[in-house]
Amino acid sequence: MGWYTDSQEPITLLDSEPEPDVVVVRGDTRQYLDRHPGPADVALVIEVADTTLQRDRTSKKRAYARAGIPVYWIVNLGNEQIEVYTQPLGEAEQADYAQRQDYERLTVVPVAINDVEVGTLAVEALLP
């Protein structure tokens, strides 16, 4: 079974339906004609943050961690870096990610699906 990327389309979490900037979803779009992808279908969520950075680091990060989304990236435009959050844990308002790794403009960020690195992306290519 493959994966595809989507943008600005809803995913269904336990208590909300956010529309991430980019999401990597299991399968293909035909599987989701009658429902939105849920946490078990999602390998990676990416939010691009400038004015939304505080919300992306707090309420959105908690929601994704609470749902068990395995990898969450924030493309932090202000600091010219990508923040990669992994290992979701906890429940309710205590939900968070156990690991955070920042990747600066001149580095590459590994892209992992199911804990397997499937490629890399140059951080600079994702920044303006």
N, CA, C and O atoms as CSV, one atom per row, in Angstrom:
chain,resi,resn,atom,element,x,y,z
A,1,MET,N,N,0.845,-1.173,0.000
A,1,MET,CA,C,0.000,0.000,0.000
A,1,MET,C,C,0.892,1.238,0.000
A,1,MET,O,O,1.883,1.297,0.727
A,2,GLY,N,N,0.539,2.209,-0.806
A,2,GLY,CA,C,1.345,3.409,-0.937
A,2,GLY,C,C,0.863,4.555,-0.062
A,2,GLY,O,O,0.021,4.389,0.820
A,3,TRP,N,N,1.425,5.715,-0.336
A,3,TRP,CA,C,1.114,6.931,0.396
A,3,TRP,C,C,0.948,8.064,-0.597
A,3,TRP,O,O,1.501,8.018,-1.696
A,4,TYR,N,N,0.196,9.073,-0.220
A,4,TYR,CA,C,0.077,10.261,-1.053
A,4,TYR,C,C,0.067,11.498,-0.160
A,4,TYR,O,O,-0.191,11.407,1.040
A,5,THR,N,N,0.350,12.645,-0.755
A,5,THR,CA,C,0.295,13.897,-0.005
A,5,THR,C,C,-0.954,14.665,-0.410
A,5,THR,O,O,-1.427,14.581,-1.544
A,6,ASP,N,N,-1.461,15.403,0.539
A,6,ASP,CA,C,-2.614,16.253,0.299
A,6,ASP,C,C,-2.359,17.572,1.012
A,6,ASP,O,O,-1.528,17.640,1.918
A,7,SER,N,N,-3.061,18.607,0.612
A,7,SER,CA,C,-2.885,19.895,1.282
A,7,SER,C,C,-4.223,20.568,1.502
A,7,SER,O,O,-5.126,20.510,0.668
A,8,GLN,N,N,-4.319,21.210,2.658
A,8,GLN,CA,C,-5.503,21.978,3.029
A,8,GLN,C,C,-6.790,21.146,2.996
A,8,GLN,O,O,-7.870,21.680,2.744
A,9,GLU,N,N,-6.672,19.843,3.249
A,9,GLU,CA,C,-7.848,18.971,3.306
A,9,GLU,C,C,-8.005,18.442,4.729
A,9,GLU,O,O,-7.008,18.195,5.407
A,10,PRO,N,N,-9.240,18.266,5.189
A,10,PRO,CA,C,-9.453,17.853,6.573
A,10,PRO,C,C,-8.988,16.423,6.863
A,10,PRO,O,O,-9.029,15.534,6.012
A,11,ILE,N,N,-8.550,16.258,8.095
A,11,ILE,CA,C,-8.343,14.924,8.659
A,11,ILE,C,C,-9.224,14.850,9.901
A,11,ILE,O,O,-9.476,15.869,10.545
A,12,THR,N,N,-9.687,13.665,10.235
A,12,THR,CA,C,-10.582,13.514,11.378
A,12,THR,C,C,-9.789,13.035,12.583
A,12,THR,O,O,-9.234,11.936,12.584
A,13,LEU,N,N,-9.745,13.885,13.617
A,13,LEU,CA,C,-9.105,13.524,14.878
A,13,LEU,C,C,-10.193,13.186,15.886
A,13,LEU,O,O,-11.376,13.187,15.544
A,14,LEU,N,N,-9.811,12.901,17.107
A,14,LEU,CA,C,-10.779,12.514,18.127
A,14,LEU,C,C,-11.825,13.587,18.382
A,14,LEU,O,O,-13.002,13.283,18.580
A,15,ASP,N,N,-11.391,14.856,18.377
A,15,ASP,CA,C,-12.293,15.939,18.776
A,15,ASP,C,C,-12.293,17.128,17.822
A,15,ASP,O,O,-12.812,18.192,18.160
A,16,SER,N,N,-11.717,16.958,16.634
A,16,SER,CA,C,-11.684,18.074,15.687
A,16,SER,C,C,-11.391,17.556,14.283
A,16,SER,O,O,-11.069,16.383,14.092
A,17,GLU,N,N,-11.509,18.446,13.312
A,17,GLU,CA,C,-11.171,18.127,11.928
A,17,GLU,C,C,-10.290,19.241,11.368
A,17,GLU,O,O,-10.756,20.064,10.579
A,18,PRO,N,N,-9.018,19.272,11.774
A,18,PRO,CA,C,-8.129,20.308,11.261
A,18,PRO,C,C,-7.844,20.101,9.776
A,18,PRO,O,O,-8.046,19.013,9.238
A,19,GLU,N,N,-7.379,21.148,9.133
A,19,GLU,CA,C,-6.993,21.100,7.727
A,19,GLU,C,C,-5.517,21.457,7.639
A,19,GLU,O,O,-5.175,22.609,7.374
A,20,PRO,N,N,-4.633,20.480,7.859
A,20,PRO,CA,C,-3.195,20.767,7.857
A,20,PRO,C,C,-2.741,21.317,6.507
A,20,PRO,O,O,-3.363,21.074,5.473
A,21,ASP,N,N,-1.646,22.060,6.548
A,21,ASP,CA,C,-1.097,22.583,5.298
A,21,ASP,C,C,-0.701,21.449,4.365
A,21,ASP,O,O,-0.956,21.512,3.162
A,22,VAL,N,N,-0.073,20.403,4.921
A,22,VAL,CA,C,0.296,19.213,4.143
A,22,VAL,C,C,0.119,18.001,5.046
A,22,VAL,O,O,0.393,18.059,6.244
A,23,VAL,N,N,-0.341,16.906,4.457
A,23,VAL,CA,C,-0.480,15.659,5.199
A,23,VAL,C,C,-0.062,14.506,4.282
A,23,VAL,O,O,-0.346,14.517,3.084
A,24,VAL,N,N,0.616,13.512,4.865
A,24,VAL,CA,C,0.972,12.297,4.127
A,24,VAL,C,C,0.017,11.214,4.606
A,24,VAL,O,O,-0.033,10.886,5.792
A,25,VAL,N,N,-0.749,10.660,3.649
A,25,VAL,CA,C,-1.855,9.755,3.963
A,25,VAL,C,C,-1.636,8.391,3.308
A,25,VAL,O,O,-1.150,8.301,2.180
A,26,ARG,N,N,-2.000,7.344,4.027
A,26,ARG,CA,C,-1.915,5.968,3.526
A,26,ARG,C,C,-2.928,5.736,2.410
A,26,ARG,O,O,-4.055,6.227,2.465
A,27,GLY,N,N,-2.507,4.976,1.392
A,27,GLY,CA,C,-3.423,4.568,0.334
A,27,GLY,C,C,-3.508,5.571,-0.795
A,27,GLY,O,O,-2.506,6.164,-1.193
A,28,ASP,N,N,-4.721,5.756,-1.312
A,28,ASP,CA,C,-4.924,6.750,-2.361
A,28,ASP,C,C,-6.242,7.477,-2.103
A,28,ASP,O,O,-7.037,7.063,-1.260
A,29,THR,N,N,-6.456,8.547,-2.826
A,29,THR,CA,C,-7.606,9.416,-2.557
A,29,THR,C,C,-8.945,8.711,-2.691
A,29,THR,O,O,-9.911,9.112,-2.042
A,30,ARG,N,N,-9.031,7.676,-3.510
A,30,ARG,CA,C,-10.303,6.962,-3.688
A,30,ARG,C,C,-10.791,6.316,-2.398
A,30,ARG,O,O,-11.992,6.113,-2.216
A,31,GLN,N,N,-9.861,5.994,-1.505
A,31,GLN,CA,C,-10.248,5.367,-0.239
A,31,GLN,C,C,-10.984,6.330,0.683
A,31,GLN,O,O,-11.609,5.902,1.653
A,32,TYR,N,N,-10.918,7.620,0.393
A,32,TYR,CA,C,-11.454,8.620,1.310
A,32,TYR,C,C,-12.592,9.425,0.681
A,32,TYR,O,O,-12.802,10.587,1.029
A,33,LEU,N,N,-13.315,8.812,-0.232
A,33,LEU,CA,C,-14.436,9.506,-0.867
A,33,LEU,C,C,-15.594,9.717,0.102
A,33,LEU,O,O,-16.335,10.693,-0.019
A,34,ASP,N,N,-15.757,8.796,1.073
A,34,ASP,CA,C,-16.879,8.902,2.002
A,34,ASP,C,C,-16.459,9.224,3.437
A,34,ASP,O,O,-17.293,9.224,4.343
A,35,ARG,N,N,-15.193,9.494,3.640
A,35,ARG,CA,C,-14.697,9.883,4.973
A,35,ARG,C,C,-13.354,10.576,4.821
A,35,ARG,O,O,-12.679,10.443,3.801
A,36,HIS,N,N,-12.976,11.325,5.869
A,36,HIS,CA,C,-11.660,11.952,5.889
A,36,HIS,C,C,-10.663,10.974,6.504
A,36,HIS,O,O,-11.052,10.129,7.310
A,37,PRO,N,N,-9.392,11.073,6.140
A,37,PRO,CA,C,-8.391,10.227,6.795
A,37,PRO,C,C,-8.389,10.466,8.310
A,37,PRO,O,O,-8.569,11.590,8.779
A,38,GLY,N,N,-8.183,9.387,9.052
A,38,GLY,CA,C,-8.087,9.482,10.503
A,38,GLY,C,C,-6.648,9.275,10.952
A,38,GLY,O,O,-5.764,9.086,10.116
A,39,PRO,N,N,-6.401,9.307,12.251
A,39,PRO,CA,C,-5.043,9.183,12.769
A,39,PRO,C,C,-4.300,7.936,12.273
A,39,PRO,O,O,-3.103,8.009,11.997
A,40,ALA,N,N,-4.984,6.804,12.157
A,40,ALA,CA,C,-4.318,5.580,11.705
A,40,ALA,C,C,-3.909,5.648,10.238
A,40,ALA,O,O,-3.084,4.856,9.782
A,41,ASP,N,N,-4.486,6.595,9.500
A,41,ASP,CA,C,-4.195,6.741,8.073
A,41,ASP,C,C,-3.076,7.745,7.799
A,41,ASP,O,O,-2.603,7.846,6.667
A,42,VAL,N,N,-2.651,8.485,8.817
A,42,VAL,CA,C,-1.748,9.616,8.626
A,42,VAL,C,C,-0.351,9.294,9.152
A,42,VAL,O,O,-0.190,8.853,10.290
A,43,ALA,N,N,0.662,9.523,8.303
A,43,ALA,CA,C,2.054,9.302,8.709
A,43,ALA,C,C,2.732,10.588,9.143
A,43,ALA,O,O,3.608,10.569,10.008
A,44,LEU,N,N,2.333,11.708,8.549
A,44,LEU,CA,C,3.026,12.976,8.778
A,44,LEU,C,C,2.059,14.127,8.557
A,44,LEU,O,O,1.310,14.150,7.581
A,45,VAL,N,N,2.087,15.089,9.484
A,45,VAL,CA,C,1.327,16.329,9.343
A,45,VAL,C,C,2.319,17.475,9.338
A,45,VAL,O,O,3.246,17.512,10.148
A,46,ILE,N,N,2.117,18.422,8.411
A,46,ILE,CA,C,3.001,19.591,8.306
A,46,ILE,C,C,2.153,20.851,8.372
A,46,ILE,O,O,1.173,20.997,7.641
A,47,GLU,N,N,2.543,21.760,9.259
A,47,GLU,CA,C,1.942,23.090,9.327
A,47,GLU,C,C,3.023,24.105,8.994
A,47,GLU,O,O,4.149,24.001,9.479
A,48,VAL,N,N,2.684,25.083,8.172
A,48,VAL,CA,C,3.588,26.179,7.843
A,48,VAL,C,C,3.198,27.347,8.742
A,48,VAL,O,O,2.052,27.796,8.726
A,49,ALA,N,N,4.156,27.834,9.523
A,49,ALA,CA,C,3.837,28.801,10.565
A,49,ALA,C,C,4.612,30.100,10.420
A,49,ALA,O,O,5.834,30.113,10.265
A,50,ASP,N,N,3.874,31.171,10.475
A,50,ASP,CA,C,4.443,32.505,10.594
A,50,ASP,C,C,3.671,33.163,11.734
A,50,ASP,O,O,4.135,33.164,12.875
A,51,THR,N,N,2.519,33.713,11.442
A,51,THR,CA,C,1.694,34.304,12.493
A,51,THR,C,C,0.992,33.241,13.331
A,51,THR,O,O,0.496,33.551,14.414
A,52,THR,N,N,0.938,31.999,12.860
A,52,THR,CA,C,0.246,30.924,13.592
A,52,THR,C,C,1.193,30.096,14.462
A,52,THR,O,O,0.773,29.084,15.023
A,53,LEU,N,N,2.445,30.496,14.587
A,53,LEU,CA,C,3.444,29.665,15.278
A,53,LEU,C,C,3.003,29.277,16.689
A,53,LEU,O,O,3.101,28.108,17.063
A,54,GLN,N,N,2.525,30.227,17.469
A,54,GLN,CA,C,2.141,29.929,18.850
A,54,GLN,C,C,1.042,28.863,18.891
A,54,GLN,O,O,1.116,27.933,19.693
A,55,ARG,N,N,0.032,28.990,18.038
A,55,ARG,CA,C,-1.062,28.008,18.009
A,55,ARG,C,C,-0.572,26.651,17.504
A,55,ARG,O,O,-0.986,25.608,18.010
A,56,ASP,N,N,0.319,26.670,16.495
A,56,ASP,CA,C,0.859,25.413,15.965
A,56,ASP,C,C,1.688,24.680,17.011
A,56,ASP,O,O,1.714,23.449,17.027
A,57,ARG,N,N,2.368,25.423,17.889
A,57,ARG,CA,C,3.205,24.814,18.939
A,57,ARG,C,C,2.405,24.397,20.170
A,57,ARG,O,O,2.915,23.651,21.006
A,58,THR,N,N,1.186,24.854,20.293
A,58,THR,CA,C,0.414,24.546,21.502
A,58,THR,C,C,-0.815,23.689,21.165
A,58,THR,O,O,-0.745,22.461,21.201
A,59,SER,N,N,-1.925,24.330,20.842
A,59,SER,CA,C,-3.175,23.571,20.680
A,59,SER,C,C,-3.125,22.578,19.524
A,59,SER,O,O,-3.619,21.459,19.662
A,60,LYS,N,N,-2.543,22.958,18.390
A,60,LYS,CA,C,-2.473,22.004,17.279
A,60,LYS,C,C,-1.535,20.848,17.614
A,60,LYS,O,O,-1.848,19.692,17.327
A,61,LYS,N,N,-0.391,21.154,18.217
A,61,LYS,CA,C,0.552,20.090,18.571
A,61,LYS,C,C,-0.082,19.117,19.560
A,61,LYS,O,O,0.081,17.905,19.422
A,62,ARG,N,N,-0.803,19.634,20.555
A,62,ARG,CA,C,-1.495,18.761,21.516
A,62,ARG,C,C,-2.534,17.896,20.815
A,62,ARG,O,O,-2.643,16.704,21.101
A,63,ALA,N,N,-3.295,18.485,19.902
A,63,ALA,CA,C,-4.338,17.724,19.200
A,63,ALA,C,C,-3.728,16.595,18.375
A,63,ALA,O,O,-4.238,15.475,18.382
A,64,TYR,N,N,-2.639,16.884,17.666
A,64,TYR,CA,C,-1.989,15.848,16.851
A,64,TYR,C,C,-1.370,14.777,17.741
A,64,TYR,O,O,-1.459,13.591,17.423
A,65,ALA,N,N,-0.745,15.168,18.850
A,65,ALA,CA,C,-0.161,14.188,19.772
A,65,ALA,C,C,-1.249,13.328,20.407
A,65,ALA,O,O,-1.106,12.109,20.499
A,66,ARG,N,N,-2.332,13.961,20.842
A,66,ARG,CA,C,-3.448,13.238,21.465
A,66,ARG,C,C,-4.021,12.195,20.510
A,66,ARG,O,O,-4.443,11.119,20.934
A,67,ALA,N,N,-4.033,12.523,19.216
A,67,ALA,CA,C,-4.565,11.595,18.212
A,67,ALA,C,C,-3.554,10.516,17.823
A,67,ALA,O,O,-3.900,9.562,17.127
A,68,GLY,N,N,-2.308,10.666,18.273
A,68,GLY,CA,C,-1.290,9.674,17.950
A,68,GLY,C,C,-0.661,9.851,16.575
A,68,GLY,O,O,-0.092,8.903,16.032
A,69,ILE,N,N,-0.754,11.053,15.999
A,69,ILE,CA,C,-0.080,11.319,14.725
A,69,ILE,C,C,1.415,11.134,14.974
A,69,ILE,O,O,1.974,11.832,15.819
A,70,PRO,N,N,2.086,10.216,14.265
A,70,PRO,CA,C,3.457,9.850,14.629
A,70,PRO,C,C,4.505,10.941,14.405
A,70,PRO,O,O,5.473,11.028,15.160
A,71,VAL,N,N,4.325,11.769,13.385
A,71,VAL,CA,C,5.323,12.805,13.087
A,71,VAL,C,C,4.597,14.096,12.734
A,71,VAL,O,O,3.674,14.112,11.919
A,72,TYR,N,N,5.041,15.184,13.375
A,72,TYR,CA,C,4.455,16.505,13.160
A,72,TYR,C,C,5.585,17.481,12.881
A,72,TYR,O,O,6.516,17.617,13.675
A,73,TRP,N,N,5.493,18.158,11.744
A,73,TRP,CA,C,6.488,19.174,11.384
A,73,TRP,C,C,5.847,20.544,11.460
A,73,TRP,O,O,4.688,20.732,11.091
A,74,ILE,N,N,6.629,21.499,11.949
A,74,ILE,CA,C,6.267,22.907,11.817
A,74,ILE,C,C,7.349,23.557,10.970
A,74,ILE,O,O,8.515,23.598,11.362
A,75,VAL,N,N,6.956,24.066,9.805
A,75,VAL,CA,C,7.873,24.851,8.983
A,75,VAL,C,C,7.815,26.257,9.566
A,75,VAL,O,O,6.892,27.025,9.292
A,76,ASN,N,N,8.817,26.575,10.374
A,76,ASN,CA,C,8.869,27.822,11.129
A,76,ASN,C,C,9.535,28.889,10.262
A,76,ASN,O,O,10.761,28.977,10.199
A,77,LEU,N,N,8.713,29.695,9.597
A,77,LEU,CA,C,9.230,30.690,8.661
A,77,LEU,C,C,10.045,31.772,9.360
A,77,LEU,O,O,11.060,32.225,8.830
A,78,GLY,N,N,9.610,32.187,10.539
A,78,GLY,CA,C,10.306,33.255,11.265
A,78,GLY,C,C,11.722,32.891,11.656
A,78,GLY,O,O,12.627,33.720,11.567
A,79,ASN,N,N,11.921,31.651,12.091
A,79,ASN,CA,C,13.252,31.198,12.511
A,79,ASN,C,C,13.987,30.442,11.419
A,79,ASN,O,O,15.097,29.956,11.635
A,80,GLU,N,N,13.375,30.341,10.251
A,80,GLU,CA,C,13.966,29.644,9.108
A,80,GLU,C,C,14.438,28.243,9.472
A,80,GLU,O,O,15.595,27.880,9.257
A,81,GLN,N,N,13.521,27.472,10.025
A,81,GLN,CA,C,13.847,26.107,10.421
A,81,GLN,C,C,12.603,25.237,10.340
A,81,GLN,O,O,11.478,25.725,10.232
A,82,ILE,N,N,12.843,23.934,10.397
A,82,ILE,CA,C,11.741,22.975,10.501
A,82,ILE,C,C,11.865,22.296,11.859
A,82,ILE,O,O,12.917,21.765,12.212
A,83,GLU,N,N,10.779,22.324,12.605
A,83,GLU,CA,C,10.704,21.660,13.900
A,83,GLU,C,C,10.028,20.315,13.665
A,83,GLU,O,O,8.906,20.262,13.163
A,84,VAL,N,N,10.703,19.237,14.025
A,84,VAL,CA,C,10.155,17.899,13.823
A,84,VAL,C,C,9.844,17.293,15.191
A,84,VAL,O,O,10.727,17.126,16.033
A,85,TYR,N,N,8.572,16.970,15.388
A,85,TYR,CA,C,8.105,16.378,16.637
A,85,TYR,C,C,7.757,14.921,16.386
A,85,TYR,O,O,7.063,14.596,15.422
A,86,THR,N,N,8.250,14.032,17.270
A,86,THR,CA,C,7.986,12.603,17.152
A,86,THR,C,C,7.668,12.020,18.524
A,86,THR,O,O,7.845,12.683,19.546
A,87,GLN,N,N,7.205,10.800,18.538
A,87,GLN,CA,C,6.868,10.047,19.744
A,87,GLN,C,C,5.738,10.702,20.541
A,87,GLN,O,O,5.954,11.194,21.648
A,88,PRO,N,N,4.531,10.703,19.965
A,88,PRO,CA,C,3.396,11.283,20.694
A,88,PRO,C,C,3.096,10.490,21.956
A,88,PRO,O,O,3.221,9.266,21.989
A,89,LEU,N,N,2.695,11.224,23.005
A,89,LEU,CA,C,2.353,10.566,24.265
A,89,LEU,C,C,1.383,11.427,25.047
A,89,LEU,O,O,1.239,12.620,24.783
A,90,GLY,N,N,0.724,10.813,26.007
A,90,GLY,CA,C,-0.176,11.532,26.896
A,90,GLY,C,C,-1.580,11.654,26.347
A,90,GLY,O,O,-1.870,11.275,25.212
A,91,GLU,N,N,-2.447,12.199,27.194
A,91,GLU,CA,C,-3.855,12.352,26.845
A,91,GLU,C,C,-4.330,13.758,27.181
A,91,GLU,O,O,-3.687,14.488,27.935
A,92,ALA,N,N,-5.448,14.111,26.616
A,92,ALA,CA,C,-6.137,15.382,26.879
A,92,ALA,C,C,-5.162,16.554,26.784
A,92,ALA,O,O,-4.374,16.637,25.842
A,93,GLU,N,N,-5.218,17.447,27.750
A,93,GLU,CA,C,-4.381,18.655,27.700
A,93,GLU,C,C,-2.908,18.364,27.985
A,93,GLU,O,O,-2.063,19.233,27.768
A,94,GLN,N,N,-2.584,17.169,28.464
A,94,GLN,CA,C,-1.196,16.819,28.732
A,94,GLN,C,C,-0.513,16.174,27.523
A,94,GLN,O,O,0.684,15.890,27.576
A,95,ALA,N,N,-1.237,15.944,26.462
A,95,ALA,CA,C,-0.658,15.298,25.282
A,95,ALA,C,C,0.457,16.171,24.696
A,95,ALA,O,O,0.356,17.397,24.654
A,96,ASP,N,N,1.516,15.503,24.250
A,96,ASP,CA,C,2.662,16.212,23.670
A,96,ASP,C,C,3.502,15.197,22.914
A,96,ASP,O,O,3.153,14.019,22.831
A,97,TYR,N,N,4.595,15.662,22.373
A,97,TYR,CA,C,5.561,14.792,21.709
A,97,TYR,C,C,6.801,14.693,22.582
A,97,TYR,O,O,7.257,15.695,23.134
A,98,ALA,N,N,7.350,13.485,22.710
A,98,ALA,CA,C,8.519,13.269,23.555
A,98,ALA,C,C,9.792,13.824,22.934
A,98,ALA,O,O,10.719,14.199,23.653
A,99,GLN,N,N,9.847,13.880,21.616
A,99,GLN,CA,C,11.071,14.315,20.934
A,99,GLN,C,C,10.809,15.522,20.043
A,99,GLN,O,O,9.777,15.621,19.380
A,100,ARG,N,N,11.786,16.444,20.051
A,100,ARG,CA,C,11.776,17.572,19.119
A,100,ARG,C,C,13.184,17.712,18.558
A,100,ARG,O,O,14.171,17.719,19.295
A,101,GLN,N,N,13.250,17.823,17.241
A,101,GLN,CA,C,14.532,18.051,16.558
A,101,GLN,C,C,14.330,19.212,15.595
A,101,GLN,O,O,13.397,19.211,14.792
A,102,ASP,N,N,15.217,20.207,15.685
A,102,ASP,CA,C,15.140,21.352,14.786
A,102,ASP,C,C,16.164,21.206,13.672
A,102,ASP,O,O,17.294,20.775,13.901
A,103,TYR,N,N,15.751,21.574,12.459
A,103,TYR,CA,C,16.618,21.511,11.283
A,103,TYR,C,C,16.720,22.915,10.700
A,103,TYR,O,O,15.715,23.524,10.334
A,104,GLU,N,N,17.938,23.414,10.620
A,104,GLU,CA,C,18.188,24.778,10.155
A,104,GLU,C,C,18.192,24.844,8.634
A,104,GLU,O,O,18.177,23.813,7.960
A,105,ARG,N,N,18.211,26.047,8.102
A,105,ARG,CA,C,18.085,26.328,6.664
A,105,ARG,C,C,19.027,25.490,5.798
A,105,ARG,O,O,18.595,24.991,4.759
A,106,LEU,N,N,20.267,25.317,6.173
A,106,LEU,CA,C,21.251,24.656,5.307
A,106,LEU,C,C,21.410,23.162,5.593
A,106,LEU,O,O,22.421,22.563,5.226
A,107,THR,N,N,20.418,22.566,6.243
A,107,THR,CA,C,20.472,21.130,6.542
A,107,THR,C,C,19.382,20.396,5.757
A,107,THR,O,O,18.591,21.007,5.038
A,108,VAL,N,N,19.364,19.092,5.911
A,108,VAL,CA,C,18.303,18.284,5.317
A,108,VAL,C,C,17.533,17.599,6.441
A,108,VAL,O,O,18.102,17.239,7.471
A,109,VAL,N,N,16.253,17.428,6.232
A,109,VAL,CA,C,15.401,16.783,7.220
A,109,VAL,C,C,14.999,15.406,6.676
A,109,VAL,O,O,14.546,15.295,5.537
A,110,PRO,N,N,15.166,14.365,7.491
A,110,PRO,CA,C,14.741,13.039,7.041
A,110,PRO,C,C,13.213,12.940,7.009
A,110,PRO,O,O,12.524,13.473,7.879
A,111,VAL,N,N,12.709,12.260,6.010
A,111,VAL,CA,C,11.274,11.996,5.908
A,111,VAL,C,C,11.077,10.530,6.276
A,111,VAL,O,O,11.580,9.634,5.598
A,112,ALA,N,N,10.336,10.298,7.365
A,112,ALA,CA,C,10.137,8.931,7.847
A,112,ALA,C,C,8.656,8.579,7.824
A,112,ALA,O,O,7.803,9.374,8.216
A,113,ILE,N,N,8.374,7.374,7.358
A,113,ILE,CA,C,7.023,6.820,7.389
A,113,ILE,C,C,7.116,5.479,8.110
A,113,ILE,O,O,7.884,4.599,7.723
A,114,ASN,N,N,6.315,5.344,9.168
A,114,ASN,CA,C,6.364,4.125,9.989
A,114,ASN,C,C,7.775,3.851,10.492
A,114,ASN,O,O,8.242,2.712,10.467
A,115,ASP,N,N,8.443,4.893,10.944
A,115,ASP,CA,C,9.803,4.800,11.499
A,115,ASP,C,C,10.859,4.372,10.486
A,115,ASP,O,O,11.961,3.986,10.875
A,116,VAL,N,N,10.546,4.433,9.204
A,116,VAL,CA,C,11.509,4.092,8.155
A,116,VAL,C,C,11.781,5.346,7.338
A,116,VAL,O,O,10.860,5.963,6.803
A,117,GLU,N,N,13.058,5.718,7.248
A,117,GLU,CA,C,13.408,6.883,6.453
A,117,GLU,C,C,13.211,6.565,4.977
A,117,GLU,O,O,13.820,5.637,4.445
A,118,VAL,N,N,12.352,7.346,4.319
A,118,VAL,CA,C,12.034,7.110,2.909
A,118,VAL,C,C,12.667,8.164,2.003
A,118,VAL,O,O,12.557,8.083,0.779
A,119,GLY,N,N,13.324,9.143,2.600
A,119,GLY,CA,C,13.976,10.191,1.827
A,119,GLY,C,C,14.368,11.345,2.715
A,119,GLY,O,O,14.237,11.284,3.937
A,120,THR,N,N,14.851,12.400,2.086
A,120,THR,CA,C,15.208,13.617,2.799
A,120,THR,C,C,14.733,14.822,1.986
A,120,THR,O,O,14.533,14.735,0.775
A,121,LEU,N,N,14.560,15.938,2.676
A,121,LEU,CA,C,14.214,17.194,2.031
A,121,LEU,C,C,15.169,18.272,2.516
A,121,LEU,O,O,15.461,18.358,3.709
A,122,ALA,N,N,15.651,19.087,1.601
A,122,ALA,CA,C,16.474,20.231,1.985
A,122,ALA,C,C,15.578,21.264,2.635
A,122,ALA,O,O,14.575,21.675,2.051
A,123,VAL,N,N,15.931,21.685,3.837
A,123,VAL,CA,C,15.130,22.674,4.537
A,123,VAL,C,C,14.997,23.938,3.698
A,123,VAL,O,O,13.920,24.530,3.624
A,124,GLU,N,N,16.083,24.346,3.074
A,124,GLU,CA,C,16.077,25.566,2.263
A,124,GLU,C,C,15.026,25.513,1.153
A,124,GLU,O,O,14.473,26.546,0.774
A,125,ALA,N,N,14.750,24.320,0.634
A,125,ALA,CA,C,13.759,24.179,-0.437
A,125,ALA,C,C,12.335,24.439,0.063
A,125,ALA,O,O,11.442,24.729,-0.734
A,126,LEU,N,N,12.123,24.337,1.369
A,126,LEU,CA,C,10.793,24.544,1.932
A,126,LEU,C,C,10.583,25.937,2.491
A,126,LEU,O,O,9.485,26.277,2.931
A,127,LEU,N,N,11.637,26.746,2.476
A,127,LEU,CA,C,11.552,28.106,3.001
A,127,LEU,C,C,11.530,29.119,1.866
A,127,LEU,O,O,12.068,28.863,0.789
A,128,PRO,N,N,10.905,30.273,2.108
A,128,PRO,CA,C,10.887,31.308,1.063
A,128,PRO,C,C,12.274,31.911,0.844
A,128,PRO,O,O,12.438,32.794,0.002
